[in-house]
Amino acid sequence: MKFTREHSGKKRSCLSIWLILCLFPRTCVSNPSKPNFLLILADDLGIGDVGCYGNDTIRTPNIDGLAKEGVRLSQHIAAAAVCTPSRAAFLTGRYPIRSGMASNTQYRVLFWNGCSGGLPPNETTFAGILHQQGYSTALVGKWHMGVNCESSRDHCHHPLHHGFDYFYGMPFTLLNECQGTDDPELAKSLQDTYWLRSQIIFLAVLTLLIGKLTSLFQVKWKIIICVAICGLLYFLSWFSSYGFTKYWNCILMRNHDITEQPMNLERTTSNMLKEAVSFIERNKHRPFLLFFSLLHVHTPLITTEKFLGRSRHGLYGDNVEEMDWIVGRLLDVIDKEGLKNTTFIYFASDHGGSVEAHRGNVHLGGWNGIYKGGKGMGGWEGGIRVPGIVRWPGVLPADIVISEPTSLMDIFPTVVHLAGGVVPQDRVIDGRTLLPLLQGTAQHSEHEFMFHYCGVVLHAVRWHQKDRGTTWKAHYVTPVFQPEDSGACFGRRICSCFGDGVTHHDPPLLFDLSRDPSEGNPLLADTEPLFDTIVNRIGKAVEEHHRTLTPVPQQLSPYNNVWKPWLQPCCGTFPFCWCDKENNKADDIL
């Protein structure tokens, strides 16, 4: 009994000391310190390109290891099947149609650094909120959210105007033109049309000139000169932009300064990785957000010599394996600096792999696994279902799979919440925090309905019927494949959102994704007893969703998406824009 009383007394004494210490905020911390964030977003990576999602021909040990130590999301959905709108949704937690980043034309992404469209200044990104919370924030890699509005130096769409303290990377996106290939990627059909018209005008002038000189027909010199001048102006007006794409779009920036114009592709990967590592090392003693926006695995698949020919899946596989190595280097730095248990790491792709990407008979796009379709297709799973991996040792469980519907937009509220910030209350936020799912305190996703847009056109809707554990999907519009059974739009190079390139379905094509994730067998009213009930409920959800939309300026309108010389970022005196300010050559860390 005596031992028990003494022991009890000691416990009371310890408890008293603990309570006293808790009166001092510096001594008693009720909440863990703010985590660091490393968000890694691949470009055009198919869900089937990674080992932990079923690929057995491409080696991705670092990404697979990340999944082994964390949570793998198997129904992770992008808000759009092309990069500009998808990335806008990722940064803001909102469907791109809400910010004007969804297009009503056939051009669904930003086409130029020198255009006036971009992520509106009044949109709030997770970087902006974390900056207010005292985080050091950086974006390394691809932006593709616009640069300027009214002058070449206003930088109204620039990352530094959207919450990032530091930016190093490509304000645009990789294109075949950046490599100088003979297969232009930027509006190839439009360029072909312009060139054909220029040739017709040239032939017309030549015919008039020959007719005049040989007296075959009477025509005034003024008419010939006028037609020739108009033809020359027509040619210069489009060639001044498309003919110099490498100089206008393929540039590197550090903050507001252009460091390479055009960029040196041979050292781009090394430069990007060096900048990311340097940022982590500089900020290891304070909370930081690093958004590493990979240029991999977008065509033209810039791959360093070390990785060429290493994979069993050609150049594309080589590029994926190099990307995995980059991820591994970032993880190594996090571990080396003792940040593993204090860093929330997220890996995903902005949308599905490109089915149409080819050079001759060589496929240069990704593999979307069992899922139909790919990049550019608004509703089919292959274009919007992407890898999604989250790791935070000691806080999140390891080696588990969550099959509930989640979205890239969910990163916005998740990151904001963990950083101690508040999600904006003056606008609709479509993302839902992932924490309850990740920590196992919730069994079901907060997403009941998810809306799959192609530009401004609603192509499909997903209904997660929680009480039945079923996910239904209704397609109102689907692209017309060319050839018909190819599962792609090879004739157009990318599928259309509207017009003669799509088929409208009334009633919609209905699938049970729980039993048919590859969307191979549409349900019929004759065979599915709940068909009408499901279609009606989804239709009601669409009406409710449309009531939440408000008109906003269209950032991808023809005017905003046309090249404007006065908005072109230029490191010299326009049009003599070329420079290489990377005086200290990047260390070859490859």
C-alpha positions as CSV (number, residue, x, y, z in Angstrom):
1,M,0.0,0.0,0.0
2,K,2.9,2.4,0.9
3,F,4.4,1.8,-2.6
4,T,1.0,2.6,-4.2
5,R,0.6,5.9,-2.4
6,E,4.2,7.0,-3.2
7,H,3.6,6.1,-6.9
8,S,0.3,7.9,-6.9
9,G,1.9,11.0,-5.4
10,K,4.7,11.0,-8.0
11,K,2.0,10.8,-10.8
12,R,0.2,13.8,-9.3
13,S,3.4,15.7,-9.1
14,C,4.3,15.0,-12.7
15,L,0.8,15.9,-13.8
16,S,1.1,19.3,-11.9
17,I,4.4,20.0,-13.6
18,W,3.0,19.2,-17.0
19,L,-0.1,21.4,-16.4
20,I,2.2,24.3,-15.4
21,L,4.4,23.9,-18.4
22,C,1.3,23.9,-20.6
23,L,0.6,27.5,-19.5
24,F,3.5,28.5,-21.7
25,P,2.8,28.2,-25.4
26,R,6.5,27.7,-26.3
27,T,6.7,24.7,-24.0
28,C,3.4,22.9,-24.6
29,V,2.4,22.4,-28.2
30,S,-1.1,21.0,-28.7
31,N,-0.7,20.7,-32.5
32,P,2.2,19.4,-34.5
33,S,4.3,22.0,-36.3
34,K,3.3,22.9,-39.8
35,P,4.4,20.3,-42.3
36,N,6.5,21.0,-45.4
37,F,4.9,20.3,-48.8
38,L,6.5,18.7,-51.8
39,L,3.9,18.5,-54.6
40,I,5.1,16.7,-57.8
41,L,3.0,16.9,-60.9
42,A,4.0,15.0,-64.0
43,D,2.9,16.1,-67.5
44,D,0.8,13.7,-69.7
45,L,1.7,10.6,-67.6
46,G,-0.7,7.7,-68.1
47,I,-2.0,5.9,-65.0
48,G,-0.7,2.6,-66.5
49,D,2.9,3.9,-66.9
50,V,3.8,3.4,-63.2
51,G,4.7,0.0,-61.7
52,C,2.4,0.4,-58.6
53,Y,-0.5,0.9,-61.0
54,G,0.3,-2.2,-63.0
55,N,3.1,-1.5,-65.5
56,D,5.7,-4.3,-65.7
57,T,7.8,-3.0,-68.6
58,I,8.9,0.4,-67.2
59,R,10.9,0.6,-64.0
60,T,9.7,3.2,-61.5
61,P,11.2,2.0,-58.2
62,N,11.1,5.5,-56.5
63,I,7.5,6.2,-57.3
64,D,6.6,2.6,-56.3
65,G,8.5,3.1,-53.1
66,L,6.6,6.3,-52.4
67,A,3.3,4.3,-52.7
68,K,4.7,1.6,-50.5
69,E,5.4,4.1,-47.7
70,G,2.2,6.0,-48.2
71,V,-1.4,6.0,-49.6
72,R,-2.2,5.1,-53.2
73,L,-5.4,6.6,-54.7
74,S,-6.9,4.4,-57.4
75,Q,-9.8,6.6,-58.4
76,H,-7.9,9.9,-58.6
77,I,-9.5,12.3,-61.2
78,A,-8.2,15.3,-63.0
79,A,-10.7,18.2,-63.6
80,A,-9.8,18.4,-67.3
81,A,-8.1,16.1,-69.8
82,V,-5.7,18.8,-71.0
83,C,-3.0,20.7,-69.1
84,T,-4.0,24.4,-68.8
85,P,-7.5,23.9,-67.3
86,S,-6.4,20.9,-65.3
87,R,-3.6,22.8,-63.7
88,A,-5.8,25.8,-63.0
89,A,-8.2,23.5,-61.1
90,F,-5.3,22.0,-59.2
91,L,-4.0,25.3,-58.0
92,T,-7.4,26.8,-57.1
93,G,-9.5,23.8,-56.1
94,R,-12.2,24.9,-58.5
95,Y,-13.5,23.6,-61.8
96,P,-11.8,25.5,-64.6
97,I,-15.1,26.8,-65.9
98,R,-15.5,28.9,-62.8
99,S,-12.2,30.8,-63.4
100,G,-12.7,31.2,-67.2
101,M,-9.9,28.7,-67.9
102,A,-12.3,26.4,-69.9
103,S,-12.4,27.1,-73.6
104,N,-15.4,27.5,-75.9
105,T,-13.3,27.0,-79.0
106,Q,-11.2,24.2,-80.3
107,Y,-8.1,25.6,-78.7
108,R,-8.3,24.4,-75.1
109,V,-4.9,25.4,-73.7
110,L,-2.9,28.6,-73.8
111,F,-1.0,28.8,-77.1
112,W,1.5,31.5,-76.5
113,N,3.7,33.2,-73.8
114,G,2.7,36.4,-75.7
115,C,-1.1,36.0,-75.3
116,S,-3.3,37.9,-72.8
117,G,-5.1,34.9,-71.3
118,G,-4.1,33.2,-68.1
119,L,-5.0,32.4,-64.5
120,P,-7.0,35.5,-63.4
121,P,-5.3,37.7,-60.7
122,N,-8.5,37.4,-58.5
123,E,-8.2,33.6,-58.2
124,T,-6.7,32.3,-55.0
125,T,-4.1,29.5,-55.2
126,F,-3.0,27.3,-52.3
127,A,0.5,28.9,-52.7
128,G,-1.1,32.3,-52.0
129,I,-2.7,31.1,-48.8
130,L,0.5,29.3,-47.6
131,H,2.5,32.4,-48.3
132,Q,0.2,34.3,-45.9
133,Q,0.8,31.5,-43.4
134,G,4.5,32.2,-43.4
135,Y,5.6,29.5,-45.8
136,S,8.4,29.9,-48.3
137,T,6.7,28.9,-51.6
138,A,8.3,28.0,-54.9
139,L,7.4,26.6,-58.3
140,V,10.1,24.8,-60.3
141,G,9.2,23.6,-63.8
142,K,6.2,24.1,-66.0
143,W,3.6,26.8,-65.5
144,H,1.4,27.2,-68.7
145,M,-1.0,29.6,-66.9
146,G,-0.1,32.8,-68.8
147,V,2.4,35.6,-68.2
148,N,1.1,39.1,-69.1
149,C,-2.1,41.0,-69.6
150,E,-1.5,44.4,-71.2
151,S,2.2,44.9,-71.5
152,S,5.3,42.7,-71.7
153,R,6.2,43.5,-68.1
154,D,3.0,43.5,-66.1
155,H,3.3,39.8,-65.3
156,C,-0.3,39.7,-64.1
157,H,-0.6,35.9,-64.7
158,H,2.9,35.1,-63.5
159,P,3.6,32.6,-60.7
160,L,4.9,35.4,-58.5
161,H,1.5,37.1,-58.7
162,H,-0.2,33.8,-57.6
163,G,1.5,33.3,-54.2
164,F,4.9,31.8,-55.2
165,D,7.9,33.5,-53.8
166,Y,10.2,31.9,-56.3
167,F,9.9,30.6,-59.8
168,Y,12.3,28.9,-62.0
169,G,11.1,27.1,-65.1
170,M,9.2,27.2,-68.3
171,P,6.3,29.7,-68.4
172,F,4.8,27.7,-71.3
173,T,5.1,23.9,-72.0
174,L,7.3,21.7,-74.1
175,L,6.5,21.4,-77.8
176,N,8.1,19.6,-80.7
177,E,9.1,23.0,-81.9
178,C,11.4,23.4,-78.9
179,Q,13.5,20.6,-80.3
180,G,13.3,21.9,-83.8
181,T,11.7,18.7,-85.2
182,D,10.0,18.5,-88.6
183,D,6.7,17.7,-86.9
184,P,5.2,20.9,-85.5
185,E,2.9,20.5,-82.6
186,L,1.4,23.9,-82.2
187,A,-1.8,24.0,-84.3
188,K,-0.3,21.9,-87.1
189,S,-3.5,21.9,-89.2
190,L,-3.9,25.7,-88.8
191,Q,-0.3,26.2,-89.9
192,D,-0.8,23.9,-92.9
193,T,-3.9,26.0,-93.8
194,Y,-2.0,29.3,-93.5
195,W,0.9,27.9,-95.7
196,L,-1.5,26.6,-98.3
197,R,-3.3,30.0,-98.5
198,S,0.1,31.7,-98.8
199,Q,1.1,29.5,-101.7
200,I,-2.3,30.2,-103.4
201,I,-1.7,34.0,-103.0
202,F,1.9,33.6,-104.4
203,L,0.6,31.6,-107.4
204,A,-2.1,34.2,-108.0
205,V,0.5,37.0,-108.0
206,L,2.8,35.0,-110.2
207,T,0.0,34.3,-112.7
208,L,-1.0,38.0,-112.8
209,L,2.6,39.0,-113.3
210,I,3.1,36.5,-116.2
211,G,-0.2,37.5,-117.8
212,K,0.8,41.2,-117.6
213,L,4.3,40.7,-119.1
214,T,3.1,38.4,-121.9
215,S,0.0,40.4,-122.6
216,L,-2.2,37.3,-122.2
217,F,-4.7,39.5,-120.3
218,Q,-4.9,43.1,-119.3
219,V,-4.4,43.9,-115.6
220,K,-3.2,47.1,-113.9
221,W,0.1,47.1,-112.1
222,K,-1.6,48.7,-109.1
223,I,-3.7,45.5,-108.7
224,I,-0.7,43.2,-109.0
225,I,1.2,45.3,-106.4
226,C,-1.8,45.5,-104.1
227,V,-2.3,41.7,-104.2
228,A,1.4,41.1,-103.7
229,I,1.6,43.4,-100.6
230,C,-1.6,41.9,-99.1
231,G,-0.1,38.4,-99.7
232,L,3.2,39.4,-98.0
233,L,1.4,40.9,-95.0
234,Y,-0.7,37.8,-94.7
235,F,2.4,35.6,-94.7
236,L,4.3,37.8,-92.3
237,S,1.3,38.0,-89.9
238,W,1.2,34.3,-89.2
239,F,4.8,33.3,-89.9
240,S,6.1,36.0,-87.4
241,S,4.4,33.9,-84.7
242,Y,4.4,30.3,-85.8
243,G,7.7,30.5,-87.6
244,F,9.5,31.6,-84.4
245,T,7.7,29.4,-81.9
246,K,11.0,28.2,-80.5
247,Y,11.9,31.7,-79.6
248,W,8.5,32.9,-78.4
249,N,7.4,29.9,-76.3
250,C,10.5,27.7,-75.5
251,I,12.1,29.9,-72.8
252,L,13.2,29.6,-69.2
253,M,12.6,32.2,-66.5
254,R,13.9,32.9,-63.0
255,N,11.3,34.9,-61.3
256,H,10.6,37.7,-63.8
257,D,13.8,37.4,-65.7
258,I,14.4,35.3,-68.8
259,T,17.5,33.2,-68.4
260,E,17.4,31.3,-71.7
261,Q,15.6,32.2,-74.9
262,P,15.4,29.8,-76.5
263,M,16.0,27.2,-73.8
264,N,18.9,24.8,-74.0
265,L,17.1,21.4,-73.8
266,E,20.3,19.5,-73.1
267,R,20.7,21.0,-69.7
268,T,17.0,21.8,-68.8
269,T,16.5,18.6,-66.7
270,S,19.7,19.3,-64.7
271,N,18.8,22.9,-64.1
272,M,15.4,22.1,-62.9
273,L,16.6,19.5,-60.5
274,K,19.4,21.7,-59.2
275,E,16.9,24.5,-58.5
276,A,14.5,22.2,-56.6
277,V,17.3,20.7,-54.5
278,S,18.7,24.2,-53.8
279,F,15.3,25.5,-52.6
280,I,14.8,22.6,-50.2
281,E,18.3,23.0,-48.7
282,R,17.8,26.8,-48.3
283,N,14.5,26.4,-46.6
284,K,15.0,23.3,-44.5
285,H,14.7,25.3,-41.2
286,R,11.3,26.9,-42.0
287,P,8.0,25.6,-43.5
288,F,8.1,25.4,-47.2
289,L,5.9,24.5,-50.2
290,L,7.7,23.3,-53.3
291,F,5.6,22.6,-56.4
292,F,7.8,20.7,-58.7
293,S,6.0,20.7,-62.0
294,L,7.8,18.2,-64.2
295,L,8.3,18.7,-68.0
296,H,8.4,14.9,-68.2
297,V,6.7,13.1,-70.0
298,H,5.4,15.6,-72.6
299,T,6.6,15.3,-76.1
300,P,9.2,15.8,-77.5
301,L,10.4,13.6,-74.6
302,I,13.6,15.4,-73.8
303,T,15.8,12.6,-72.3
304,T,19.4,12.8,-71.2
305,E,21.9,10.5,-72.7
306,K,22.2,8.5,-69.5
307,F,18.7,7.2,-69.8
308,L,18.4,6.8,-73.6
309,G,17.7,3.1,-74.5
310,R,17.4,2.0,-70.9
311,S,13.7,1.0,-70.9
312,R,11.8,-1.8,-72.8
313,H,9.2,0.8,-73.9
314,G,11.3,3.0,-76.3
315,L,11.9,6.7,-75.9
316,Y,8.7,7.2,-73.9
317,G,9.8,4.5,-71.4
318,D,13.2,6.1,-71.2
319,N,11.6,9.4,-70.3
320,V,9.4,7.9,-67.6
321,E,12.4,6.2,-66.0
322,E,14.3,9.4,-66.0
323,M,11.3,11.1,-64.4
324,D,11.3,8.4,-61.7
325,W,15.0,9.0,-61.1
326,I,14.2,12.7,-60.6
327,V,11.6,11.9,-58.0
328,G,14.1,9.6,-56.3
329,R,16.6,12.5,-56.1
330,L,14.1,14.7,-54.5
331,L,13.2,12.0,-52.0
332,D,16.9,11.6,-51.2
333,V,17.3,15.3,-50.4
334,I,14.2,15.2,-48.1
335,D,15.7,12.2,-46.3
336,K,19.2,13.7,-46.2
337,E,18.0,16.9,-44.6
338,G,16.0,15.1,-41.9
339,L,12.7,16.2,-43.3
340,K,11.0,12.9,-44.1
341,N,8.6,12.9,-41.1
342,T,7.7,16.5,-41.5
343,T,7.1,16.6,-45.2
344,F,3.8,15.9,-46.9
345,I,4.6,14.5,-50.4
346,Y,2.2,14.2,-53.2
347,F,2.7,12.8,-56.7
348,A,0.2,12.8,-59.6
349,S,-0.2,13.6,-63.3
350,D,-2.1,16.6,-64.7
351,H,-4.2,14.2,-66.9
352,G,-4.0,10.9,-68.8
353,G,-1.5,9.9,-71.4
354,S,-1.7,11.0,-75.0
355,V,-3.0,8.2,-77.3
356,E,-2.4,10.1,-80.5
357,A,1.2,11.1,-79.9
358,H,3.2,9.4,-82.6
359,R,6.2,9.9,-84.8
360,G,5.9,7.7,-87.8
361,N,5.1,4.2,-86.4
362,V,6.5,5.0,-83.0
363,H,4.1,5.7,-80.2
364,L,5.3,8.6,-78.0
365,G,2.4,8.8,-75.6
366,G,1.5,7.0,-72.4
367,W,-0.5,4.0,-71.5
368,N,-3.7,4.5,-69.7
369,G,-4.1,0.9,-68.5
370,I,-7.5,-0.7,-68.8
371,Y,-9.2,2.7,-69.2
372,K,-10.7,3.9,-72.5
373,G,-9.4,7.1,-74.2
374,G,-6.7,9.5,-73.2
375,K,-5.5,13.1,-73.2
376,G,-8.0,15.6,-74.6
377,M,-11.1,13.4,-74.1
378,G,-13.3,15.1,-71.6
379,G,-15.2,12.2,-70.1
380,W,-13.5,8.8,-70.8
381,E,-11.5,7.5,-67.9
382,G,-8.2,7.3,-69.8
383,G,-8.1,11.1,-70.1
384,I,-8.9,11.9,-66.5
385,R,-8.0,9.0,-64.2
386,V,-4.4,9.6,-63.0
387,P,-1.9,8.3,-60.5
388,G,-2.2,9.8,-57.0
389,I,0.2,9.0,-54.2
390,V,0.5,10.7,-50.8
391,R,3.2,10.1,-48.2
392,W,3.6,11.5,-44.7
393,P,5.4,9.0,-42.4
394,G,4.1,8.8,-38.9
395,V,0.9,10.7,-39.7
396,L,-0.6,8.7,-42.6
397,P,-0.7,4.9,-42.9
398,A,1.6,3.1,-45.2
399,D,1.0,0.8,-48.1
400,I,-2.8,1.2,-48.4
401,V,-5.0,1.8,-51.4
402,I,-8.1,4.0,-51.3
403,S,-10.6,3.3,-54.1
404,E,-13.0,6.2,-53.3
405,P,-13.4,9.0,-55.9
406,T,-10.8,11.8,-55.3
407,S,-9.7,14.8,-57.3
408,L,-6.6,16.8,-58.1
409,M,-8.7,19.7,-56.8
410,D,-8.7,18.1,-53.3
411,I,-5.1,19.1,-52.8
412,F,-6.1,22.8,-52.4
413,P,-8.2,22.4,-49.2
414,T,-6.0,19.6,-47.9
415,V,-2.8,21.7,-48.1
416,V,-4.5,24.8,-46.9
417,H,-6.0,23.0,-43.8
418,L,-2.7,21.4,-42.9
419,A,-0.9,24.7,-43.1
420,G,-3.3,26.3,-40.7
421,G,-5.0,28.4,-43.4
422,V,-8.7,29.0,-44.2
423,V,-10.4,28.0,-47.4
424,P,-11.9,31.1,-49.1
425,Q,-15.5,31.6,-48.2
426,D,-16.3,34.1,-51.0
427,R,-16.3,31.5,-53.8
428,V,-17.3,27.9,-54.6
429,I,-14.4,25.5,-53.8
430,D,-15.0,22.1,-55.5
431,G,-12.2,20.3,-53.8
432,R,-12.6,18.3,-50.6
433,T,-10.0,17.7,-48.0
434,L,-8.4,14.3,-48.3
435,L,-7.4,14.1,-44.6
436,P,-10.3,12.0,-43.3
437,L,-9.8,9.5,-46.1
438,L,-6.1,9.4,-45.8
439,Q,-6.1,9.0,-42.0
440,G,-8.9,6.4,-42.1
441,T,-11.4,8.4,-40.0
442,A,-13.8,8.4,-43.0
443,Q,-14.7,5.5,-45.2
444,H,-16.2,7.4,-48.1
445,S,-15.2,10.3,-50.2
446,E,-17.1,13.6,-49.7
447,H,-17.5,13.8,-53.5
448,E,-21.0,12.6,-54.4
449,F,-21.0,14.0,-57.9
450,M,-18.0,14.9,-60.1
451,F,-18.4,16.8,-63.4
452,H,-16.2,16.0,-66.4
453,Y,-15.9,18.9,-68.8
454,C,-14.3,19.2,-72.3
455,G,-13.7,22.9,-72.6
456,V,-17.0,24.5,-71.5
457,V,-19.0,21.5,-72.6
458,L,-20.1,19.0,-69.9
459,H,-19.3,15.6,-71.4
460,A,-19.9,13.2,-68.4
461,V,-20.9,13.1,-64.8
462,R,-19.8,10.6,-62.1
463,W,-22.2,9.7,-59.2
464,H,-20.7,8.1,-56.2
465,Q,-23.6,6.3,-54.5
466,K,-22.1,5.9,-51.1
467,D,-24.9,3.8,-49.5
468,R,-24.5,1.2,-52.3
469,G,-20.8,1.4,-52.8
470,T,-21.4,2.0,-56.5
471,T,-20.0,4.6,-58.9
472,W,-22.2,5.4,-61.9
473,K,-21.0,7.4,-64.8
474,A,-23.3,9.0,-67.5
475,H,-21.8,10.3,-70.8
476,Y,-23.8,13.0,-72.5
477,V,-21.1,13.6,-75.2
478,T,-18.4,11.4,-76.5
479,P,-15.7,12.0,-79.1
480,V,-15.9,10.4,-82.5
481,F,-12.9,8.2,-82.9
482,Q,-10.9,8.2,-86.1
483,P,-10.7,5.3,-87.2
484,E,-13.9,4.2,-85.5
485,D,-12.5,1.4,-83.4
486,S,-9.1,3.0,-82.6
487,G,-10.0,4.5,-79.3
488,A,-8.3,7.8,-80.4
489,C,-8.7,10.7,-82.8
490,F,-5.8,10.2,-85.1
491,G,-7.4,12.2,-87.9
492,R,-7.6,15.3,-85.7
493,R,-4.5,14.6,-83.6
494,I,-6.6,15.4,-80.5
495,C,-10.3,14.8,-80.0
496,S,-12.9,17.6,-80.3
497,C,-15.2,18.8,-77.5
498,F,-18.1,19.8,-79.8
499,G,-19.3,20.0,-83.4
500,D,-19.0,17.2,-85.9
501,G,-16.2,15.6,-83.8
502,V,-18.5,14.4,-81.1
503,T,-21.7,12.3,-80.6
504,H,-24.5,13.4,-78.3
505,H,-26.3,10.8,-76.3
506,D,-29.9,11.1,-75.1
507,P,-30.4,9.2,-72.9
508,P,-26.8,9.2,-71.8
509,L,-24.5,6.3,-72.0
510,L,-24.5,4.8,-68.5
511,F,-21.8,2.7,-66.9
512,D,-21.3,1.1,-63.6
513,L,-17.6,1.9,-62.9
514,S,-17.6,-0.4,-59.9
515,R,-18.1,-3.4,-62.2
516,D,-17.0,-2.0,-65.5
517,P,-14.1,0.5,-65.0
518,S,-13.0,0.2,-68.6
519,E,-16.4,1.5,-69.7
520,G,-16.9,-1.3,-72.2
521,N,-20.5,-2.2,-71.7
522,P,-23.1,0.6,-71.4
523,L,-26.2,-0.2,-69.4
524,L,-29.6,-0.2,-71.0
525,A,-33.0,0.7,-69.7
526,D,-34.2,-2.8,-70.6
527,T,-31.5,-4.6,-68.6
528,E,-30.8,-2.2,-65.7
529,P,-33.9,-1.7,-63.4
530,L,-32.5,1.5,-61.9
531,F,-31.6,3.1,-65.2
532,D,-34.2,5.8,-65.2
533,T,-33.7,6.5,-61.5
534,I,-30.0,7.0,-61.9
535,V,-30.2,9.1,-65.0
536,N,-32.9,11.3,-63.4
537,R,-30.8,11.8,-60.2
538,I,-27.7,12.7,-62.2
539,G,-29.7,15.1,-64.4
540,K,-30.9,16.8,-61.2
541,A,-27.3,17.1,-60.0
542,V,-26.3,18.7,-63.3
543,E,-29.1,21.3,-62.9
544,E,-28.0,22.1,-59.3
545,H,-24.4,22.4,-60.5
546,H,-25.2,24.7,-63.3
547,R,-27.0,27.0,-60.8
548,T,-23.6,27.5,-59.0
549,L,-21.9,28.8,-62.2
550,T,-21.5,32.5,-62.8
551,P,-20.3,34.2,-66.0
552,V,-16.6,35.2,-66.0
553,P,-14.2,36.5,-68.7
554,Q,-13.1,33.7,-71.0
555,Q,-9.3,33.5,-70.6
556,L,-9.0,31.1,-73.6
557,S,-11.2,33.2,-76.0
558,P,-9.8,33.8,-79.5
559,Y,-8.7,37.3,-78.5
560,N,-7.0,36.2,-75.3
561,N,-5.3,33.2,-77.0
562,V,-3.8,34.9,-80.0
563,W,-0.2,36.0,-80.1
564,K,0.3,39.7,-79.3
565,P,3.9,41.0,-80.0
566,W,3.6,43.6,-77.3
567,L,3.0,40.9,-74.7
568,Q,5.9,38.7,-75.8
569,P,8.5,38.1,-73.0
570,C,11.8,39.1,-74.5
571,C,15.3,39.2,-73.0
572,G,16.5,41.5,-75.7
573,T,15.0,44.2,-77.8
574,F,12.0,42.8,-79.6
575,P,12.1,41.0,-82.0
576,F,15.7,40.2,-81.3
577,C,14.9,37.9,-78.4
578,W,17.7,35.5,-77.6
579,C,20.0,35.1,-74.6
580,D,21.7,32.7,-72.3
581,K,22.1,34.2,-68.8
582,E,23.0,30.9,-67.2
583,N,26.6,32.1,-66.7
584,N,27.3,29.5,-64.1
585,K,26.8,26.3,-65.9
586,A,24.5,23.9,-64.2
587,D,26.3,21.2,-62.3
588,D,25.8,18.0,-64.0
589,I,23.9,16.2,-61.2
590,L,22.7,13.6,-63.6
